[in-house]
Amino acid sequence: MAHVDPTLKLIADYVYDYQVTSQEAYQTAGVNLADALGCGILALQYKACTKLLGPVVPDTVVPHGSRVPGTSYVLDPIRAAFNIGTMVRWLDYNDAWLAAEWGHPSDNLGGLLAITDYLSRQNIGKGQKPLLVHDLLTAMIKAHEVQGGLAILNSFNRVGFDHVILVKVATTAVVTQLLGGTHQQIVDAVSNAWIDTGSLRAYRHAPNTGSRKSWAAGDATSRGVFLAMLTMRGEMGYPEALTAKRWGLYDVLFKGKPFEFQRPLTSYVMENVLFKVAFPAEFHAQTAVECAFQLHPLVKDRLDDIDSITIETQESAVRIIDKQGPLKNPADRDHCLQYMVAVGLLKGTLSAEDYEDEAYRDSRLESLREKMKVVENKGFTADYLDPNKRSIGNAVTVHFKDGSSTQRVVVEYPIGHKRRRQEALPLLFEKLENNLSTLFSPPKVKALKGLFANHEQLAQMPVNALVDQLVG
């Protein structure tokens, strides 16, 4: 038997054999599904997103194809995965996972929902049973675990690659299993995902920050569906895709260093996933924005008196969202720590509209940004990496020209953190209601909110029936 890279085997073992038993994981996955779909529905209000959606060839309709929530599109599952994944990620408002690598595990929903909807409709056409939402939730838990488990100790951003490579790997593995793939076929499919490597992070950083960061995950999850379906047609894999001398991924990207895993793959990531509850912002900045909200009443009438603003944060935030100078577009602004804090101080709120050009033209925001100093707090960095804390701490202090200052406001755990889950749940469902209300009538919104709040009813619902409830 040929040698198989240990990481390929580990992922295949988990996806093929592991039985999810954690009720906490299933309950969280149900909330995660509702939140991600709500984010996708909200994104349909933005033309920059909707212009990318639909079939490649206009007016194409696929028999028994995948439906795209909020639209009339019926597509092949690869294209549907791109549509759904792009919608979910567009506004940077879905879940997050922070470790050595960052990312948004519900990005995988593009591929998972597309394929489970497609298989359900295909099954019904053959007189067979559709997949249930419970099956979709199991797939989500496993995709979260693969992506997040790899991210804990292995950093792609440090070698210039984007985190969506892990979306592609996770989607590929789980979709192959959903399609009925064997253990070997999961190995084969995932090997091809690694051989693809991934996109560069150039589109997330100045001077190239742009909208690709909003469709990169849709691209990755759709590629995962493609590789899974190709494998199921008998396409070969590459058992030493990672370890091959000179040409394998370890030698090409990591100087021969293999991936490390902090813990066994279980349901840990779904149980500990982070939600963006009250506002859309890159997650390293979430607690900084909460600090700004607290300071808003103290500074809103004293903007001209401000001399300087100190933001203490983690090393990762310094590296990726500490930005000076002009911010070219919404994609640039929602990844600028200073801009998000400035909006919070000025308005006491933060919404997707605050990243648009009209909001950016408010000269007070630039004035506040110019007064900000971002520094690493090594304690925040240590707690960020501590597996028993996984905090995302920030502190903000406003200094006035007369020598006085506000209190140093510190928030270590954002409202979307597991430690604040009970506080967050009502707000997450309020967020869902607001997002759904941008497209659906009040009675429809009430019905959908009730469905997502009833976990047992939701879990036993056919996937295609759920999607039909969400079609615009």
Secondary structure, DSSP 8 states (H G I E B T S, - for coil): -----HHHHHHHHHHHH-----HHHHHHHHHHHHHHHHHHHHHTT-HHHHTT-S-SSTT---TT-EE-TTS--EE-HHHHHHHHHHHHHTTS-S-BEESSSEE-GGGGHHHHHHHHHHHHHHHHHTT----BHHHHHHHHHHHHHHHHHHHTT--SGGGTB-THHHHHHHHHHHHHHHTT--HHHHHHHHHHHHHT---BGGGGSTTS--THHHHHHHHHHHHHHHHHHHHHTT----TTTTTSTTTSHHHHHHTT-----SS-SSSHHHHH-B---SS---GGGHHHHHHHHHHHHHHTT-GGGEEEEEEEE-HHHHHHH---S---SHHHHTT-HHHHHHHHHHHS---GGGGSHHHHT-HHHHHHHHTEEEEE-HHHHHHHH-TTT----EEEEEEETTS-B---EEE-S-TTSGGGHHHHHHHHHHHHHHHHTTTS-HHHHHHHHHHHH-HHHHHTSBHHHHHHHH--
